[in-house]
Amino acid sequence: GIFFIPGVKANAAEGGTVYASVEKFTIGQGYLIKPTAVRFNSGDTYADIIVRLLKANGYTYEATKSMGFYLAYINNADSGVVNVPKCIQNMPDDTLPKNKIEQGSLYEDTKGLGEHSYNRSSGWFYFVNNVAPDVGMSGIKAKDGDVVRYQFTLYGLGADLGSTGKNEYGIKPLQLPNRDSITRKLAVMAQNPSYKQNPAWVAAYNQAIAAAANLDTTPAQLTAAENNLPTVAQINNWVAQQAQQALIKKNT
């Protein structure tokens, strides 16, 4: 959650690949960083993963290590245009407007997004395999095949992300469809840019990105968008066929 608790690190992980994304879905701004396959070394934690991911995409950030690794805010992460999903607007709270925004951005100078942006209970969370750990990002070592999603919570200390952890406001968490599978597929596609040679797959990728980034997307809509994505084998086979056809054309 936002308030990280020091904890015992998980068992040592072997080097491998995790599938990661940085998301601003709760304020309607989509992905900050789209699903990406990230290589890691033995011993790397999810703090190492987010630092590597942000630096690779040109973002600077502020973090503290007093409680394990607390991501306070990310610079140039806020477009300034907020469009809160209906599912969050409908979450009960008599003390806040329907859109759950009670203040302006605190980081206007750097266009930052983080702790207390727009709401007293906002900040950065992370989910590993669709579960929000109860320790900070440096408290869990990366494991091959994991899906880690760094998500901005606007309202309810993660309740708007579906976190079942305790929050001081007693807000019932949303029940959101699991986006891990579509995140992994999108990351694998991005790792195989040859898919861009197929217009139908480019369209499927863009549609899946849009569906995943909208918290109001229904489970059926999310599944349909994921099913339209090609597998790695399909991409490789199609690329091989295109290369063979080009070779035949060249020599005929």
C-alpha positions in Angstrom: 0.0 0.0 0.0 0.9 3.6 0.2 2.3 3.3 3.7 4.9 0.7 3.4 5.8 -1.5 6.3 9.3 -3.0 6.6 9.2 -6.8 6.2 11.3 -9.9 5.7 12.2 -10.3 2.0 11.0 -13.2 0.1 13.2 -16.2 -0.8 16.0 -15.4 -3.2 14.8 -15.2 -6.8 16.7 -16.4 -9.8 17.3 -14.0 -12.6 14.5 -13.9 -15.2 11.8 -11.7 -16.7 8.8 -9.9 -15.1 6.0 -8.2 -17.0 5.5 -4.7 -15.7 3.4 -1.6 -16.3 2.9 1.8 -14.7 -0.8 2.9 -14.6 -2.9 6.0 -14.1 -6.3 4.4 -14.8 -8.0 5.9 -11.7 -7.7 9.4 -13.1 -8.4 8.4 -16.7 -4.9 9.0 -18.0 -4.2 5.4 -19.1 -0.7 4.0 -19.0 2.4 6.0 -17.9 4.4 3.1 -19.1 2.8 0.4 -21.2 3.2 -3.3 -20.4 6.9 -4.1 -20.8 9.1 -7.3 -20.3 11.8 -6.4 -17.8 14.9 -8.5 -17.3 16.2 -8.7 -13.7 19.1 -10.2 -11.9 19.1 -12.5 -8.9 18.3 -10.5 -5.8 16.5 -7.6 -7.5 13.4 -6.4 -5.7 10.4 -4.6 -7.1 12.0 -1.4 -6.0 14.8 -2.2 -8.4 12.3 -3.0 -11.2 10.4 0.3 -10.9 13.6 2.4 -10.7 14.9 0.6 -13.9 11.6 1.0 -15.6 11.3 4.7 -14.9 14.9 5.5 -15.8 14.6 3.6 -19.1 11.6 5.7 -20.0 13.2 9.0 -19.0 11.2 9.7 -15.8 12.6 11.1 -12.6 11.0 10.4 -9.2 11.2 11.0 -5.5 11.4 8.1 -3.1 12.3 7.5 0.5 14.0 4.5 2.0 13.0 5.0 5.7 10.2 2.4 5.3 11.8 0.1 2.8 11.2 2.1 -0.5 8.4 4.5 -0.7 7.7 5.9 -4.2 6.4 9.4 -3.2 5.9 10.8 -6.7 6.9 10.6 -10.4 7.8 13.8 -12.3 6.1 14.6 -15.6 3.6 11.8 -15.0 0.5 14.0 -14.8 -1.1 15.4 -17.9 -3.4 17.6 -15.8 -6.5 16.3 -17.4 -8.5 14.1 -14.9 -11.4 11.9 -16.0 -12.3 9.7 -13.0 -13.9 6.3 -14.1 -17.6 5.9 -13.2 -16.9 2.9 -11.0 -14.8 5.1 -8.7 -17.3 8.0 -8.9 -19.9 5.6 -7.6 -17.9 4.5 -4.6 -19.6 5.8 -1.4 -18.3 8.9 0.4 -20.6 11.6 1.7 -17.7 14.0 2.4 -16.3 14.1 -1.1 -17.6 15.1 -4.5 -18.8 12.3 -6.7 -15.5 12.4 -8.7 -13.5 11.9 -5.4 -11.3 14.9 -6.2 -10.9 17.2 -3.2 -7.9 19.3 -4.1 -5.6 20.3 -7.0 -2.3 18.7 -8.0 0.5 19.3 -5.4 3.2 19.0 -8.0 2.3 21.5 -10.7 5.8 22.7 -11.2 7.1 19.3 -12.2 3.8 17.8 -13.4 4.4 15.2 -10.8 1.9 12.5 -9.7 2.0 10.9 -6.3 1.2 11.2 -2.7 -1.9 13.4 -2.0 -2.3 14.3 -5.7 -6.0 15.3 -6.0 -7.0 13.4 -2.8 -5.7 13.0 0.7 -5.6 9.2 0.3 -3.9 9.0 -3.1 -0.4 7.7 -4.0 1.4 4.8 -5.7 0.6 1.2 -5.0 2.0 -1.9 -6.5 0.4 -5.3 -7.2 2.3 -8.6 -7.8 0.2 -11.2 -9.5 -2.9 -9.2 -8.7 -2.2 -8.9 -5.0 -1.1 -5.8 -3.2 1.7 -6.9 -0.9 1.8 -5.7 2.7 5.5 -4.7 2.5 7.3 -2.1 0.5 8.7 -2.6 -2.9 12.1 -3.4 -1.6 10.6 -6.1 0.6 9.9 -8.6 -2.2 12.3 -10.1 -4.7 11.3 -10.4 -8.3 10.4 -13.9 -9.5 10.5 -15.1 -13.1 7.2 -14.8 -14.8 5.6 -12.4 -12.3 3.3 -9.6 -13.4 3.9 -6.4 -11.4 1.6 -3.4 -11.9 2.6 -0.1 -10.4 -0.7 1.8 -10.0 -1.8 5.2 -8.9 -4.6 5.1 -6.3 -6.9 8.2 -6.2 -9.3 7.2 -3.5 -9.5 4.9 -0.5 -5.8 3.9 -0.1 -6.0 1.4 -2.9 -9.7 0.5 -2.5 -10.3 2.0 -6.0 -7.7 -0.5 -7.3 -9.4 -3.5 -5.6 -6.9 -3.8 -2.8 -8.4 -5.8 0.1 -5.9 -4.4 2.6 -7.2 -2.4 5.5 -7.8 1.3 4.9 -8.4 3.8 7.6 -11.7 4.9 5.9 -13.3 1.5 6.0 -14.1 1.8 2.3 -15.2 -1.4 0.5 -12.8 -2.2 -2.4 -13.9 -2.4 -6.0 -14.1 -5.8 -7.6 -12.1 -5.3 -10.8 -11.3 -8.0 -13.4 -7.8 -9.4 -13.2 -5.6 -7.6 -15.8 -2.5 -9.7 -15.3 -3.1 -12.0 -18.3 -3.7 -9.2 -20.8 -0.7 -7.3 -19.3 1.6 -10.2 -19.9 0.4 -10.7 -23.5 0.8 -7.0 -24.3 4.3 -7.0 -22.9 5.2 -10.0 -24.9 3.9 -8.4 -28.1 5.9 -5.2 -27.4 8.9 -7.5 -27.0 8.2 -8.8 -30.6 7.9 -5.6 -32.7 7.5 -7.7 -35.8 3.7 -7.8 -35.0 3.7 -4.2 -36.4 4.0 -5.6 -39.9 0.4 -6.9 -39.5 -2.2 -4.1 -39.5 -4.8 -6.4 -37.9 -2.5 -7.1 -35.0 -1.6 -3.4 -34.6 -5.3 -2.7 -34.3 -5.8 -5.6 -31.8 -2.9 -4.2 -29.7 -4.3 -0.7 -29.6 -7.8 -2.0 -28.7 -6.4 -4.1 -25.9 -4.4 -1.2 -24.5 -7.6 0.9 -24.5 -9.7 -1.8 -22.9 -7.1 -2.6 -20.2 -6.6 1.1 -19.4 -10.3 1.8 -18.8 -11.5 0.7 -15.3 -15.1 0.7 -16.5 -14.3 -2.1 -19.1 -16.4 -5.1 -18.3 -14.8 -8.6 -17.7 -16.4 -9.8 -21.0 -15.0 -6.8 -22.9 -11.5 -7.3 -21.4 -11.6 -11.0 -22.3 -12.6 -10.3 -25.9 -9.8 -7.7 -26.3 -7.3 -10.2 -25.0 -8.5 -13.0 -27.2 -7.9 -10.9 -30.3 -4.2 -10.7 -29.5 -1.9 -13.1 -31.3 0.4 -15.5 -29.5 4.2 -15.4 -29.8 4.0 -18.5 -32.0 1.5 -16.8 -34.3 3.7 -13.7 -34.6 6.8 -15.8 -35.3 5.0 -18.0 -37.9 3.5 -15.0 -39.7 6.9 -13.2 -39.8 8.6 -16.4 -41.2 5.9 -16.7 -43.9 6.3 -13.1 -44.9 10.0 -13.5 -45.2 9.6 -16.7 -47.3 7.1 -15.0 -49.6 9.5 -12.0 -50.0 12.3 -14.3 -50.9 10.2 -16.2 -53.5 9.1 -12.9 -55.0 12.7 -11.7 -55.1 13.9 -14.8 -56.9 11.0 -15.3 -59.3 
